[in-house]
């Protein structure tokens, strides 16, 4: 059975996945809502995970 911090991490991973999907879909309203939720829960490590997830979701042509 997962511990409380582990369960929270799984929830944050799901939240990061939802944010990247909303970004990919161009759903700005959902992105703002999910980022607000993420801000309530995030640690600095989570910010790096979000950045990495968004980088992989971005099409190659959009880089640089």
N, C-alpha and C positions, 0 to 999 in steps of 0.2 A: 504494500500500500504506500503511495507517495506521501512524503512529508509535506507540510504546509509550504515551505519555500520551493520545493520541487513542483508542487501543483501550481504555484504562482508563476514559476518559470514557464510551465507548459501553457498557461493562459496567456502569458506575454508573447510566446512564440506564435500562438494562434492570432493574437492581436497584430503582430508584425506582418503575418501572412495576409490578414485582412487589409491592412494599410497598403501593402504592395499591390494587392489586387485592385483596390480602389484607385490607386495612382495609375495603374495600367489601363483601367477603364476610363480614366479622366473624370471620375466622380468627385469633384472638389468638395461638395457638401459632406459626403461620407468621409473623405480624407480628414477634413477639419474635425469632425466629430470623433473619429478614431484617434487622431493625434491628441485631442484633449484628454481622452481616456488614457492613452499611453503616457502622457505627461504626469498623470496622477500616480502611475505605477513604476515608472522607469527609473533605472539607475544609470550611471554613466556607461556601464558595460552594455546595457540594452540599446543605448544610442548607437554604439558601434555595430551591433547586430542589425539595427534598422538601416543604417547606412549601407551595410553590405547587402542586405536583402534588396534595397532599392537599386543598388548598382547592378545586381544581376537581373532585375526586372526591366531595366532600361534597354531599349534596342541599341544595337551596336552603332548605328548611324548617329545616335544622339550624343555619343561620347565626344568630348573635346573640341 
